[in-house]
């Protein structure tokens, strides 16, 4: 059963564009370089320019834990941390694969 991670992030005013560029690169690197990363969707809403919602799917919790040790993630996390006002992470198990 797949392991799902959702993350709701809010960038500080003035950091929206730089943060979005960083998270998009992290998503591309995760998909390209992590065998256990199946999806990494970056979602935005024009009416909430500082808000970013992530929908990530991994093979299992172990693959997600491995994601957090990857160089690209560590570099992203260090660069993005001062740009963030808030970060909420939730995890789930995929109830049924409908793809």
N, CA and C of each residue as an Amber inpcrd file, in Angstrom:
protein
   297
   0.8450000  -1.1820000   0.0000000   0.0000000   0.0000000   0.0000000
   0.8880000   1.2430000   0.0000000   0.5900000   2.1980000  -0.8180000
   1.3980000   3.4080000  -0.9480000   1.2790000   4.3160000   0.2670000
   2.3520000   5.0620000   0.5130000   2.4530000   6.0090000   1.6190000
   2.3070000   7.4100000   1.0450000   1.3460000   8.1690000   1.5480000
   1.0380000   9.4990000   1.0230000   1.4380000  10.5570000   2.0380000
   2.0470000  11.6230000   1.5430000   2.4440000  12.7530000   2.3740000
   1.8180000  14.0070000   1.7890000   1.1480000  14.7820000   2.6470000
   0.6820000  16.0970000   2.2270000   1.4060000  17.1320000   3.0800000
   1.7310000  18.2340000   2.4470000   2.4310000  19.3120000   3.1570000
   1.7840000  20.6220000   2.7440000   1.4010000  21.4230000   3.7320000
   0.8870000  22.7540000   3.4790000   1.9360000  23.7400000   3.9700000
   2.4250000  24.5650000   3.0500000   3.5060000  25.5060000   3.3480000
   3.0360000  26.9320000   3.0850000   3.5040000  27.8470000   3.9040000
   3.2400000  29.2650000   3.6820000   4.5630000  30.0130000   3.7060000
   4.8720000  30.6610000   2.5940000   6.1020000  31.4540000   2.4970000
   5.8610000  32.8450000   3.0740000   6.9020000  33.4060000   3.6570000
   6.8370000  34.7930000   4.1170000   6.6270000  35.7000000   2.9130000
   5.8970000  36.7990000   3.0890000   5.7180000  37.7590000   1.9860000
   7.0780000  38.1820000   1.4110000   7.1190000  38.2370000   0.0970000
   8.3440000  38.6070000  -0.5930000   9.2170000  37.4260000  -0.9750000
   8.8900000  36.2370000  -0.4680000   9.6920000  35.0340000  -0.7500000
   8.9420000  34.0230000  -1.6200000   7.7530000  34.3780000  -2.0680000
   6.9140000  33.4210000  -2.7910000   7.5940000  32.8450000  -4.0310000
   8.1380000  33.6820000  -4.8780000   8.7440000  33.2130000  -6.1300000
   9.9860000  32.3700000  -5.8860000  10.8410000  32.8250000  -4.9990000
  12.0670000  32.0710000  -4.7010000  11.7330000  30.7260000  -4.0820000
  10.7550000  30.7070000  -3.1760000  10.3720000  29.4460000  -2.5550000
   9.7800000  28.4900000  -3.5830000   8.9110000  28.9920000  -4.4440000
   8.3060000  28.1280000  -5.4560000   9.3700000  27.5150000  -6.3610000
  10.3550000  28.2850000  -6.7580000  11.4420000  27.7420000  -7.5840000
  12.1770000  26.6260000  -6.8500000  12.4360000  26.8080000  -5.5720000
  13.1280000  25.7790000  -4.7780000  12.3080000  24.5010000  -4.6640000
  11.0200000  24.6230000  -4.3670000  10.2090000  23.4180000  -4.1760000
   9.9870000  22.6850000  -5.4860000   9.8740000  23.4170000  -6.5850000
   9.7360000  22.7420000  -7.8820000  10.9960000  21.9450000  -8.2260000
  12.1600000  22.5030000  -7.9380000  13.4090000  21.7740000  -8.1800000
  13.5060000  20.5490000  -7.2750000  13.0880000  20.6840000  -6.0260000
  13.0990000  19.5450000  -5.1050000  12.1700000  18.4460000  -5.6110000
  11.0100000  18.8210000  -6.1160000  10.0710000  17.8320000  -6.6510000
  10.6760000  17.0990000  -7.8410000  11.2680000  17.8560000  -8.7870000
  11.8910000  17.2220000  -9.9630000  13.0050000  16.2620000  -9.5420000
  13.8400000  16.6920000  -8.5960000  14.9550000  15.8500000  -8.1400000
  14.4540000  14.6050000  -7.4320000  13.3900000  14.7450000  -6.6640000
  12.8160000  13.5940000  -5.9510000  12.3090000  12.5580000  -6.9360000
  11.5670000  12.9980000  -7.9360000  11.0200000  12.0710000  -8.9250000
  12.1100000  11.4260000  -9.7710000  13.1250000  12.1850000 -10.1110000
  14.1870000  11.6730000 -10.9800000  15.1700000  10.7680000 -10.2520000
  15.4130000  11.0320000  -8.9700000  16.4950000  10.3350000  -8.2850000
  16.1260000   9.4140000  -7.1530000  14.8380000   9.2900000  -6.8630000
  14.4210000   8.4320000  -5.7520000  13.4920000   7.3390000  -6.2700000
  13.9700000   6.1020000  -6.3070000  13.1400000   5.0190000  -6.8380000
  11.8120000   4.8400000  -6.0990000  11.7490000   5.1820000  -4.8180000
  10.5240000   5.0000000  -4.0380000   9.5520000   6.1530000  -4.1080000
   9.9120000   7.2310000  -4.8180000   9.0340000   8.3970000  -4.9570000
   8.2290000   8.2390000  -6.2420000   6.9190000   8.0960000  -6.1100000
   6.0350000   7.8480000  -7.2590000   5.3700000   9.1080000  -7.7900000
   5.0470000  10.0410000  -6.8980000   4.4030000  11.3050000  -7.2990000
   4.9150000  12.4060000  -6.3840000   5.0150000  13.5920000  -6.9440000
   5.3930000  14.7570000  -6.1420000   4.7560000  15.9610000  -6.8170000
   3.5420000  16.2520000  -6.4270000   2.7560000  17.3250000  -7.0350000
   2.9000000  18.5990000  -6.2130000   3.1870000  19.7000000  -6.8830000
   3.2960000  21.0130000  -6.2510000   2.0940000  21.8320000  -6.7160000
   1.2540000  22.2560000  -5.7740000   0.0150000  22.9640000  -6.0920000
   0.0320000  24.3690000  -5.4860000  -0.4800000  25.3340000  -6.2540000
  -0.5790000  26.7110000  -5.7920000  -1.9860000  27.2370000  -6.0650000
  -2.3140000  28.3470000  -5.4190000  -3.6040000  29.0030000  -5.6320000
  -3.3430000  30.4950000  -5.8300000  -3.7210000  31.0510000  -6.9770000
  -3.4470000  32.4700000  -7.2390000  -3.9790000  33.4090000  -6.1520000
  -5.1070000  33.0510000  -5.5560000  -5.6700000  33.9190000  -4.5200000
  -4.9300000  33.8270000  -3.1810000  -4.0100000  32.8720000  -3.0590000
  -3.1790000  32.7220000  -1.8560000  -1.7240000  32.5460000  -2.3090000
  -1.0750000  33.6230000  -2.7580000   0.2340000  33.5140000  -3.4170000
   1.3480000  32.9200000  -2.5550000   1.2710000  32.9890000  -1.2700000
   2.3290000  32.4350000  -0.4260000   2.1080000  31.0000000  -0.0190000
   0.9860000  30.4160000  -0.4310000   0.6280000  29.0670000  -0.0020000
   0.9900000  28.0370000  -1.0700000   1.6040000  26.9430000  -0.6400000
   1.9530000  25.8300000  -1.5320000   1.4940000  24.5410000  -0.8680000
   0.8160000  23.7050000  -1.6310000   0.3460000  22.4030000  -1.1470000
   1.0830000  21.3160000  -1.9120000   1.6580000  20.3710000  -1.1900000
   2.3640000  19.2440000  -1.8000000   1.5680000  17.9710000  -1.6040000
   1.5350000  17.1450000  -2.6490000   0.9480000  15.8140000  -2.5850000
   2.0150000  14.8570000  -3.0920000   2.5300000  14.0450000  -2.1700000
   3.6290000  13.1420000  -2.4920000   3.1980000  11.6980000  -2.2400000
   3.6090000  10.8010000  -3.1240000   3.3080000   9.3800000  -2.9550000
   4.6130000   8.5980000  -3.0220000   4.8230000   7.7690000  -2.0140000
   6.0140000   6.9310000  -1.9120000   5.5840000   5.4720000  -1.8270000
   6.5120000   4.5770000  -2.1410000   6.2160000   3.1460000  -2.0330000
   5.7810000   2.7750000  -0.6240000   6.4580000   3.3760000   0.3600000
   6.1790000   3.0680000   1.7610000   6.8250000   4.1400000   2.6380000
   6.6310000   4.0270000   3.9470000   7.1870000   5.0070000   4.8890000
   8.7130000   5.0230000   4.8430000   9.3210000   3.8810000   4.5750000
  10.7790000   3.8060000   4.4880000  11.2950000   4.6570000   3.3330000
  10.5910000   4.6430000   2.2040000  10.9890000   5.4670000   1.0580000
  10.8750000   6.9510000   1.3950000   9.8550000   7.3180000   2.1560000
   9.7150000   8.7160000   2.5710000  10.8390000   9.1110000   3.5250000
  11.1830000   8.2400000   4.4510000  12.2950000   8.5300000   5.3700000
  13.6030000   8.6750000   4.5880000  13.7850000   7.8520000   3.5610000
  14.9800000   7.9580000   2.7140000  14.9800000   9.2990000   1.9770000
  13.8200000   9.7510000   1.5340000  13.6890000  11.0450000   0.8580000
  14.2820000  12.1620000   1.7220000  14.0080000  12.1110000   3.0130000
  14.4590000  13.1690000   3.9180000  15.9570000  13.1370000   4.2000000
  16.6630000  12.1350000   3.6800000  18.1190000  12.0640000   3.8450000
  18.8690000  12.4020000   2.5560000  18.1280000  12.6290000   1.4780000
  18.7440000  12.8820000   0.1750000  19.3810000  14.2730000   0.1520000
  20.5050000  14.4050000  -0.5370000  21.2190000  15.6830000  -0.6040000
  20.3240000  16.7900000  -1.1380000  19.5570000  16.5170000  -2.2080000
  18.7090000  17.5740000  -2.7740000  17.6630000  18.0480000  -1.7640000
  17.1260000  17.1300000  -0.9570000  16.1520000  17.5200000   0.0710000
  16.8290000  18.3420000   1.1700000  17.9930000  17.9020000   1.6180000
  18.7030000  18.6290000   2.6720000  19.0720000  20.0370000   2.2210000
  19.5200000  20.1690000   0.9680000  19.8440000  21.4910000   0.4170000
  18.5850000  22.3550000   0.3200000  17.4960000  21.7600000  -0.1750000
  16.2280000  22.4840000  -0.2570000  15.7880000  22.9480000   1.1180000
  15.8000000  22.0450000   2.0740000  15.3140000  22.3500000   3.4290000
  16.1080000  23.4970000   4.0520000  17.4190000  23.4740000   3.8910000
  18.2660000  24.5270000   4.4580000  17.9860000  25.8760000   3.7960000
  17.8200000  25.8770000   2.4780000  17.5700000  27.1290000   1.7580000
  16.1580000  27.6580000   2.0100000  15.1870000  26.7690000   2.1340000
  13.7870000  27.1820000   2.2640000  13.3890000  27.5620000   3.6820000
  14.0250000  27.0040000   4.6840000  13.6030000  27.2150000   6.0760000
  13.4090000  28.6880000   6.4370000  14.3480000  29.5840000   6.1010000
  14.1290000  30.9800000   6.4820000  13.0090000  31.6740000   5.6920000
  12.5770000  31.0680000   4.5880000  11.5110000  31.6540000   3.7680000
  10.1230000  31.2820000   4.2630000  10.0360000  30.2880000   5.1630000
   8.7420000  29.7310000   5.5370000   8.1700000  30.3350000   6.8110000
   6.8830000  30.6630000   6.7350000   6.1410000  31.1240000   7.9010000
   5.4790000  29.9490000   8.6100000   5.1410000  28.8950000   7.8400000
   4.4180000  27.7630000   8.4200000   4.5990000  26.5230000   7.5440000
   4.5810000  25.3650000   8.1980000   4.7110000  24.0800000   7.4930000
   3.9360000  23.0300000   8.2910000   2.9610000  22.3900000   7.6320000
   2.1590000  21.3490000   8.2630000   2.2710000  20.0890000   7.4130000
   2.7820000  19.0120000   8.0040000   2.9750000  17.7400000   7.3090000
   1.9980000  16.7110000   7.8780000   1.3060000  16.0060000   6.9800000
   0.4120000  14.9160000   7.3810000   0.7230000  13.7100000   6.5050000
   0.5870000  12.5220000   7.0800000   0.8420000  11.2940000   6.3250000
  -0.3940000  10.4040000   6.3360000  -0.4980000   9.6140000   5.2830000
  -1.6550000   8.7360000   5.0750000  -1.2130000   7.4430000   4.4000000
  -2.0530000   6.4460000   4.4360000  -1.9120000   5.2550000   3.6130000
  -2.9480000   5.3530000   2.5060000  -2.5560000   5.0490000   1.2810000
  -3.5060000   5.0660000   0.1670000  -4.5180000   3.9360000   0.3800000
  -5.7870000   4.2650000   0.4740000  -6.8290000   3.2700000   0.7470000
  -7.0030000   2.3110000  -0.4190000  -6.9200000   2.8570000  -1.6330000
  -7.0970000   2.0400000  -2.8220000  -6.4010000   2.7460000  -3.9770000
  -5.6910000   2.0060000  -4.7850000  -5.0290000   2.5830000  -5.9500000
  -6.0360000   2.6450000  -7.0760000  -6.4480000   3.8590000  -7.4370000
  -7.4510000   4.0340000  -8.4810000  -6.8630000   4.4320000  -9.8120000
  -5.5410000   4.4330000  -9.9070000  -4.9220000   4.8410000 -11.1820000
  -4.9340000   3.7310000 -12.2090000
